Amino acid sequence: MTRPLHSRLGTAAAWLVASALATTALLFTAEVWAQVLCAIVAAAALRTALTTAWRATREGANPPGTVVVRLRGTVNHATADRTSRRLADALAARPAVLVIDMSEVDLLTNAGATALLTAAGLAHRQSIDVVIHHASPQARTTLRTLGLDRYVEYRNR
């Protein structure tokens, strides 16, 4: 599902080189507008390099047989079907552990949480452990209200 760690770190290194090149161009550019543009490009490339490296090393910490599904934005009735499909696809690989990363979830409604509850129930029947990472207090409350606590473990590493 994900690329190997060395490939993702190589991508981060390429972005770091792009940042260095933009910084070098900044030093040799006389026009103010070009300097501003180079500074913006350098900052954006550096941010992308650091984010890519951080995510690659964070994913590399998972034991073999672990599948990570990252949810983003709002998980509600409008996105519940897509979330259900993503979780079902992840469970189809029959991992030992399914990790649901909610660090980038802004809002989880009851309708969206139902998709997680359905997937967790299916995982439980298949003897697949489910771990939810970085759920906000609001999301945890919603998940507890639906009874998801009996199927999952919460972690905030």
N, C-alpha and C positions, 0 to 999 in steps of 0.2 A: 504493500500500500504506500509506503514511504520510500524515498531514495536512501541509499546507504549514507552513513554518517560522514565518511570522507568526501562524498560528492557534495553534500550540503555545506560542509566546511570549506570546500573548494569554491563554492558559490560565494560564501561570505568573504573569502580572500580576494576574489575578483572584485567585489564591491569595495573592499578596502583599497585596492589598487586604483579603482576609479576615483575614490575620494582623494587619494594622494595626487593623482594627476590633475584633478580639479583645483586642489590647493596650490600645486606648482603653477598652473596656468594663472591663478589669482595673483601670484607674485610677479609675473612677467607681463601683466596686462595693464595698460595705461588708462584706459577708459573706465570711468567710475561705474557705469552701468554694467560693463563686462566683469568688473571685480565683484559687484553684487551678485551677478548671475553665477559666477564661479563659486562664490561662497555658498550660495543656495545649493548648487549641485554637490559641492563637497559635503555639506551637512546632510543632505538627503542620502547620499551614497554611504556615508559613515553610519547613519542611523539604520539603513538597510543591512549593512554588513554586521552590525552588532545584533540586530534583531534576528537575522538569519543564524548567526553563530549561537546565540542564546537558545533559540528554539531547537537547533540541531543537537546541542549538548543536553538539553532538557529531555528530548525524546530518546536520546541514547541511554538515559538512565533507567529506562524500562526494561524489565527482564524479558528474555525470549518468550515468545508465545503471547505477547501483549499487543493488543490493537488499541490505538488511541483515536478517538473521534473528537474533534474540536468543534464546539458549537459557538456561533457568533451572533451578536445582535439580539433581536427579540425572538423568543421562541413562544409562539402563540398559535391560535387556530389557523392562521394563514401559512405558517411554516411547519406545522405539525406533521403533515404528510411527508414533506422532504426530510425532516428529522427522523421520522420513522423508517424511511427507506435507507437513510445513511446508517442508522443503527442496525437494521436488519442485514444490510450488506456486510457490516463489520462482524456480526454474529455468524453469518454464513461461512466465514473463514474458520469457524470453530476455535477461537483463541482460548488460551487458559484464563486470560484476564481481559476484560473490556474496560478501558479507561475512558471516561467521558470528561473532557476538559471543558469547564464552564467559565474559564477566566475571562473570556471576552463576551459573555452573555450579559446584555443590558437589562433584560426583563424576561422573566419566565412566568407565563400564565398557567392556569389550571389545564387549559386545552393543550398547551405545549408540554406540560409535565406529564400528561397522559401518554404521550409518545414515549417518554422515558420510562414510565411505569410499565407499559406494554413490553418494551425491550428488556427491562430488568426481569420481568416475569418469565419471558422466553429464555433469557440467559440462566435464570435459576433452574428451570426445568432441564436445561442442557448441562447443568453443573459448571457454568462459566461464572467466575467471580466478576462483579461489577464494582468499579471504584469511581467515585465522582470527585474530581479535583477542582478546587477553587470555586466552589459554589458560594454565591453571595448569601448573606443572611436571609434576604427575601426569597431567593431560590430554595434555600434549605427549608424554610417555613412552608413553601408551596409543596415541596416534595414530601415533607413529613405529613402534611395534611392529607395527602393522597395515600399515605401508607408505604412509601418507597423505602423507608428505613429498614424494613425487614429483608430487603433484597440487596442493599448496597452498603458500601463503606465510604465514608467521606474522608478526604485528605486535602491538606493545604500546603503541600511541600513546594 
